[in-house]
Amino acid sequence: MSLPDGLYDLLLTEGLARRLAELEPSRTSVSALKGSAAESLTDTITRQLSNILDDISGDDADKAKRQLELVNEFPVMLRQRLARDVASGTSESDDAIDLVAQPLFSFNG
C-alpha cells in the first residue's frame, strides 16, 4: 500500500517505516521529534487502541465488557511499571492511573 503524495506530521511507527522504505528516498524526509513526545505518543496509542477495541467481537454487552477488561489491563500494566520505577527512584508517583469502573457507566452531572 503506497502513501499518497503530500505532507505528513506523523510519529514514525514500524509500519510507516516499512511503507517509507518502499518509496524512492528522495520522496521521503524523516526528522527528529521536536518538543514533548507525550502528545504524539498519545495520539498514536489512541488510534491503535481504538482499532483494537473496534475489532473485538460479540454482542453489545459482551463486547463492552471485553473492551473494558482490555482497557483496564493497559493501565494496570503501566501502574506495575511505574511502581517499579518509583521503587528504583526513576519516577515520582503512580497516582496518575485511574481504572475505569465496572460495569460501564457514564456520569452526566
Stockholm file with secondary structure:
# STOCKHOLM 1.0

chainA/1-109         MSLPDGLYDLLLTEGLARRLAELEPSRTSVSALKGSAAESLTDTITRQLSNILDDISGDDADKAKRQLELVNEFPVMLRQRLARDVASGTSESDDAIDLVAQPLFSFNG
#=GR chainA/1-109 SS CCCCSSCCCCCCCHHHHHHHHTSCGGGCCCCCCCSCSHHHHHHHHHHHHHHHHHHCCSCHHHHHHHHHHHHHHHHHHHHHHHHHHHHHTSCSCCTTCCCCCSSCCCCCC
#=GC SS_cons         CCCCSSCCCCCCCHHHHHHHHTSCGGGCCCCCCCSCSHHHHHHHHHHHHHHHHHHCCSCHHHHHHHHHHHHHHHHHHHHHHHHHHHHHTSCSCCTTCCCCCSSCCCCCC
//
